[in-house]
Amino acid sequence: MRKLLGNNRLFCIFAALAGVFAASVAAWAQEKEDPLDRLFTIQAVKVDETASRASEARRVALAKAEQLAYEKLLGKLTQPEGRDKLPTLSAREIQAMISGIEVVEEQSSSRRYLATLDVRFEPGLVSQFLAQYKVPHVLGTGRGILVVHAHSRGLEDLLWEEDATLAAARSRVDWLNRIRQYVFPRGEMKERARLTYEEVAHLEPRDVLALARLYDVRSALILSSRWHMEPGRGGVLDYRFLNTDGNIVGEGSIVSAAGEESAIAAMYEAALDEIDSAWRAQLLVDTGQGGVLDVMVSSTELGAYNQVMSRLSDVSLVGDVEQLEIGLPFSRVQFRYTGREDQLVLALRYAGLALSTYGDSQLLALRGEEADQ
């Protein structure tokens, strides 16, 4: 029979609250999107095929979508040196790892088929395939990142202003199928008052991070760029960027005969690739390793307890979370994890959680400033 932890005089009070805890935990467990499903889904795959019949155009389009989604998935989960170890798979072998295709939108005529598709892969089968060839891969998506971009062109300084070139460049970039999830500010008046062009252009993070919290994210990608013409080179985009999560910085110049829009899109891709590479380098997981961890979680405040449990469920390395004991001032939770324990600690950190020693046990809690919010 499981026992309650803590002061026995509080047993009667806490017994009445235990049902509230159980109901609350059940609620967030049902509402949370499976992070593995998100990680192993390639979204918004666009196809456009023409054939002698609409049915044939659709068949060819779906086959191409599956191949493209597979290539994007490998690029998302693995490093280039790992991908070099993998054999070329047939269309049937790729299909065997796909758990479903969702048609977001489609159009067809007598000979043409156009569609936007979400392709979902089965995480266990993909992990098994990569493990067979000893290719480590990411099992964590990471938390969201707010994107802010200050851009100058001649006498124009752009941050909140609508600009057709910036909008077109952004639309050319695949923001969805990345390890991290990217969020863009809406540009409301209170946001414009809070953040100036000069702050973003100088990569100053303080007010950007304050704005990020309005979108329930804790890190930001800050970009600063300048488009200008140079004799003998043509159009040049000079840029710098800062990702506050991990303090990832970069800079460069892009000479683009194709114009400003192409250069800005290339800058976005360079920044996203840098962030993805840094994330993969830290969280490439050997699926042959893992374990079970028993931790204490403070249960004196229901809100904080539920935050810890909710964020724990967001960590893709974690599974089979079980409440072993409910009590005051701590409850006891057990979960299974994949990879090494140091990888788990890093994944928990990115989820806003801290794992520390507490007597003979380990304590799982919200990290630093997040615990004060």
N, C-alpha and C positions, 0 to 999 in steps of 0.2 A: 504494500500500500504506500503510495507516494505521500510525502509529508510536506507541510508548509514551512517555509523558512522564516526566520525573524522572530520577533517578540510574540509570545503566545497570547498576550493580552489583546493583541490586535487581531486575533484569529476571527472573532465573530464579525468585526467590522469588515475585514478583508474577504471573508466568505461571501458577504453580500455583494462585494465588488467583483468577485471572481467571474461571475456571469457577464458583467459588463466588459471585462477584459477579453473573455472568450468571444463575445459577440463582435467587439471592435476588431480583434485580430482576424476573425473570419471574414469580416467585411472588406478589410484591405487586401486580404489574400485573394478574394474573388475579383476585386476591381483591378488589381495590378496586371499590366500586360506582361506576358512572359518575356524576360529580357533575351533569353536564348532564341525565341521565335523572332524577335526583332533583329537580332544579330544575324540570323541565318536566312533572313528574307531580303531579296533584292527587289527594290521598289521601282515603279515607273519605268519599266522596260518598254521601249517604243519600237514597234515593228510596222513595216509597210511593204507588202508584197503583192505582185501581180502575176497571175498565171492564166492558163486557158479556162479554168473554172474557179469559182470562189472557194470551193472546198479544198482545192489543191493549194491556192494562195494561203488559206488559213493553216493548212498542214505545214507548209514551208515556213510560214511566219512563226508558228509555235516552236518549231525545231530550232530556228535561229534565236528565238527569245531564250530558250533553255540553254543554248550554248553561250550566249552573251551573259546571261545571269550567272552561269557557272564561272566564267572568267572573272566577272566582277566580284563574286564571292571569294575566290582565291586571292584576289588583290586586296580584299578587305581583311581577310583573316591571317594571311601569311606574309612573310618577308620574301623578297625576290630570290634569295639563295635557297629558301625552302621550296619555292615553286619550281626551281630548276631540277629538283629531285623527282618530280612527279611525272608519271607517264601520260601520254595523250589518251584521253578517254573517248570511247565511241558515244554516239548519241544515246544508245540504249543504256550504257553505263551511267551517263549523266542523269537520264530519266529515272533510274533506279534510286537516286538520292533525293529526288524531288517529291515533297509530300503534297504539294498542291499549287495550282496556278489560279490567281484571282484576276478576272477581267475587270479592270477599272473603267475602261470605256472602249468601245469598238465601233467600227463602221465597215460595211462591206457592200460591194456591188457584184455584178456578174463575173468580174475577173479580178477584182482587187480586194485586199483585206488590210485594214489599218486597226491597230489596237495599242492600248497602254495596259501593261500587265504587271502584277506583283507575283514573283516566283518564290515560293517557300521551299527551303531544303530541310531535310530531316537532320537535326543536329547530331544525333547518335551515329548515323551512317556516314556523315561527312567526317566527324572526328575519328571514326574507325578507319576510314580510308586514309586520312592524313597520318594517323598513328602507324599504319602499315608501312609507310615509307619514311617513318621517323621525322615527320615535319611538324614542329611545334606550331601552335596556332592560338589566336586570341579567343578567350571565352568570356570576355567582358566588354560591354559596349561603352562604358564610361558615362559620365553625366553630361548634361547639356552645356553648350557654350554660346554666349551672346556674341554676335558679330556686329562690330561698328567700323565704319570705313570713312576716313576723311580723304577727299580727293581734290586736287587742284588742276585747273586747266586754264592757262593764260591768266586772266584777272579773276577767274571764278574760283571760289572756295566752296566746296560742296560737302555737306554732312547730312542735313535733313531735307535738303531741296530735292524735288523730283527731277530726275535726269534720265533721258531715254537711253543714253549710252551705258550708264551704270546699270540700269535695269536690264538691258539686253545682255550685258556681260554676265550678270548674276544668273540669268536664266540659262546660260550655256553651260553652267557648272552643275555637276551631280552632287548636290549637298546631302541627298537622302542616304545614299549607300556608302556612308562613312562609318567608322567606328564610333565617333562622337556624334551627338545630335546638335545641329546648329539652329539657333533661334535668331530672328531679326527683330529689332525694335519696331513698333508700329509708328513712331514719330508723333505721338500725341504732344499737346502743348506743354504738359508738365515735364515730359522727357526732353523736349527742346530747351526748356528753361534750365534743366539740370546739367546738360552736357553741351559744351561748346566745341566748335571746329578746332580751336587752338589746342584744347586738351587732347583730343584724339590725334591730331597731327603730330603732337609731341609724345604720343604713346603713354600718356599719363593714366594709370589704371584706377585711381581712387574713385572718381565719380562714375566711371564705366562699371565698376563692380557694384556700386550702389544701385545703378540702373539694372544690372543683371539680376539682383535679388527680387526686383519687381516681376521678373519672369521665372522665378523659382529656379534659377541656376546660379552657380557660385564661381564661374570663371568666364573669361571673355577672350575673344580674338579681336585685337585692335590692329587695324591696317591704316597706313598713311601712304599716299601715292601722289605723284606729280607727272602729268603728261606734257611733253614739250617737244619741240622740233630742234634737231641739231644738224648743222651743215655736214653733208656727206654721209649722215646716218639715217636721216628721216625722223619718223616718230619714235620717241623713247619714253618709256615708263620707268621712273625711278620709284622704288617702294621699300618700305620697312614694315615689319609686323611683330607683334608680341602676343603670345598666348600665355595668359597669367597663370594657368594651371601647369606647373612645371617650369615656368619662366622660359619658354621656348621662344627664341628670337630669330629673325632672319631679315635679309635685305638683298636687293639685287636691282639690275636694270634689264629691261626687256626692249629690244629693238624689234619693232613690228611693222613690216611692210603692209600687213593686213589691216592696220589701223588701231585706234585706241581701244575699241571694244575687245578685240582679240587679245591685246596686251593685258587688259584688266582681268579677263577670264583666265589667262595663263598665270597671272599673279595669284588669283584665288586658288587655283589648282596647286601651285607651288606651296602655298601656306598650308593647305589641307593635307597634302602629302607629307609635309614635315611633321605635322601633328600626329597623323596616323602612324608614321614610322616610329616616332618617339613612344607612342602608346604601345605599339606592338613589341618594341624592344624591351619594354618593362613587363609586359603581361603575356608574352608568349608562354603558353602552358603546355607542359608535358602531361598528356592525359593518362600516362601510365602511373603517375603519382597522385597522392591524395590522402585524405584521412577524415577523422571525425573529431569535432571540437565541442567541448562542453564549456559554456561561458555563463557568467552572471550578468544580468541586465537590471538596472535600477527600475523599480516599479512603484516608486513613491508618487510619481506623476504620470497619469494615464497618457497624456499627450506626448511626453517625451518617450515613454515606452513604445507607443505605437509608431513614432518616428523611427526609432531604432529598428523595430521589426519590419517596417515598410522598406527602409533603405537596405536592410539585410536581404530582403527578397529581390532587390534590384541587382544584386551581385551575381553575375552569371556563373562564377566559380562555385557558388553555394547552392545546395539542394537539400531536400528532406529536413526542413526546419521543424523542430518539435519542441514544444514547451514541456519540460520535464517536471517543473515545480513552479507554482505561483505563490508568492508571499511578499512580505514587507521586511526589510526595505529592498530586497532583491528577488527576482525570479531567475530560474535556471533554464537555459535554452541550449539545445544541442542541434548541430547541423553537420552535414557532410560537405566536404569541399574537394575540388579537383586542383591538382598542381602542388607546388611546394608551399609550405606555410608562409615563407617570406612573400611569395606571390599573392597569397590570400591577404596578408596584412596590407600590401600595397593596393589591392583591389578594394578592400574595406576603406582605406584612406580616400580613394577617389570617390567612394560612395558617401563620404562625409562621416565616416565612423572611425573610432580609434579602439584598438585592442591593447590592453595593458594588464600587467600583473597586479593581482589583488589578493594578497596573502598567498594561500596555496592554490588559488583559482585564477582565472582570467576574466577581466571585466570588459564588456563591450558597451561603448557609449558614443554619443554624438561627439564629434571633434570640436575642440576649442570654441571659436566664435560662433559656430553653428548651435552649440548647446545653449548659448545666451539669447538666441533669437526666438 
